[in-house]
Amino acid sequence: MFYHFFVPLVHRFSAFNIFRYITFRAGYGMVTALLISFIFGPIIIKWLKKWNVMEKIRDDVPESHLEKEGTVGMGGLIILAGIVIPTILWARLDNSYVILALFATVWMGLVGFLDDYLKIKRHMRKGLVAKYKLAGQILLGCIIGSYLFMKNGTGQYSTLTMIPFIKNYALD
C-alpha cells in the first residue's frame, strides 16, 4: 500500500524513491510485524483469556505435553496479523506472487483456526480430523499449482529451474 501511495509522488519529492527498494520495504515490514506482535499480542491474549479460549490436552499424549494445559489457544491469530498487515502495508500488491503467498498464508491460517475452534469451543478432542486438514492442504496446492501453470505455462520461465543465491543462472 505504501509503495503504491508514495512511488507516484517521487517526481514531487525524491525521498519517496526509497519506497522502490525491496530491502527498505522488507526491513520496515519486519519492524511493523514486531510492533504488531509486541503491542497487539498481549491484547489478543487477554481477549482470548477473557473468552476462555484455553488449550485442553488429550489423555493420549506424552506427559511432557501436559504442561501446555490451560495456555491460551488460537495464538496463530497474532502470527497471522504479524504477516498479513505488514504485507498489505509494505509489499507491492501488483505482484501476483505476493497475493498468492498472502492467499496461501490466510488459507492455512483459516485451517488452523478451524482446528483450534473445534478443539476449544466445540470440545472435539482431536479438532479438525487429519484427512480434512490434508484435503485443505491438497486443495490449496491444486489452486496454487493451477494458477502457476496457467500464468507461466507457456512463458519464458515455464521449464526453468532457478538456482538460489546464484544470479542469472537457471537449469533447462
N, C-alpha and C positions, 0 to 999 in steps of 0.2 A: 504494500500500500504506500509506504513512504517513497519507494522507488518511483512509482507511477505519479506521485504527487510532486516530488522535488526535481526529478530529472528534466521535465519540460521547462522548468524555471531556470535552467543552467545559463541560458543566454541573458538573463537579467541579473543573476548573482552567481558568479563562477564557483563559489564554495560548495554549491549544491552538487557539483560534479563528483564529490566524494561518494554520493549515493550510487554511482555507477559501479563502484568497486565491490566485488563479491566478498572480499576479505573484511571490508568495513561493515557490510550488512551482516555477515556471519558473526563477527565479533559482537556487534550490538544485539543481534538476535540471541546470542548466548547470555549476554548481560540481562536482557529482557526476561529470558527463561528463568535465570537465577532469581531475579527480583520477584517474578510471579510466584515461584516456589517458596521463597522466603517470606513474602508478605501474605500471600493468599493461602499458602499451605496450612498454617496454624488456624486460620479462619475456617477453612473447609473441614479440618479435623475436628474443631469444636462443633461445627454444624452437624457433622456425621455422628459425633458422640451424643449430641442433643437428640438426634433422631434414633439413637440406639442402634447404629449400624456397626455391630461388633462381630468379629470372627467367632464362629463356633467350630471347634475342632472335632473331627470324626473320631470314633473309637479305634478305628483300624489303622492308625498312623503311628510312626515311631514315637517313642517317648520324648524325643528332642523337640517334636512339633507341638507338644502340649503347652509350652511356654507362650505360644502365639495366641492362646485362648484369651479373648477379651480385648485384643487390639482392634483398632478401627479398620473396618473393611472399606473397599472401594477407593483406596488411595490412588488408584490409577487415574482418577479424575484430576488430581494435581499434576500428574505426568502429562496427561492429555492437554491440559491448559498450558503447561510449560512448553509444549511442542506446537500446538495449533495457533495460539495467539502470536508468538514471535514469528512464526512462518507467515501468517497473514500480514503482519506489520512490516517485515523486513525483506521477504522474498519477492522475486519477480513473478507476479501472478499471471503473466502472459506465457510462462514456460509450462508446457503441458506436463513435463516430468515432475515439477513441483506440485502441481494439482494432483497428479497420480499418486505421489508419495503421501500427500496430505489425505487423500481419499483412503489409501490403504491403512494409514495410521488411525483414522477415525473409525474405519470398518472394524479393525481388530480391537480398538478401544470399546466399541459397542458390544463385541462378542465378550470381552472381559467384564464389562458392566452387566450384561445379561447373566453371566455365570455368577458373579457376586450377588446380584439381585435375587437370583433363585436360591442361593445358599442362605443369604441373610434374611430376606424378607418373606420368602415363600417356604423357608425351612426345609428345602430339599437338600439332603445331606451331601450329595455329590455335585450340586449345582447343575450346570449345563452338561448333559451327557456327552461323553468324548466323541461319539460319532457325529453329533451336531456341531461341536467345535470344529472337527475336521472338515465337515461339509461346508462350514462357513469359510474356512481357510482355502479349501479347494475351489469354491465358487469365486472367492476373491482372486485366486491365482488365474482362473479361467478368464475373468473380466480383464485383469491386467494383461495377461498374455494375448488375448484377442485384440485389445486396444493397441498394444505394441506391434502386433503383427499387421494390423490394418494401417497403422500410422507409418510403419517403416518396412512393410512387406516387400516393396519393390524399390525402396530408396537406396541411397548411396551406402548406408551402414547396415543394410539388412543381413548381410552374410559375414560381417566383420566381427572379430573378437578383439577388443581393445585390451592392451596390457597396462595395468595400473602402474602409475609412477614413472612410466616411460613415455615421454612426449612424442606425439605423432608416430606411433608405431602400432600396427594392427596386423593380426593374422587373417589371411583369407581362408 
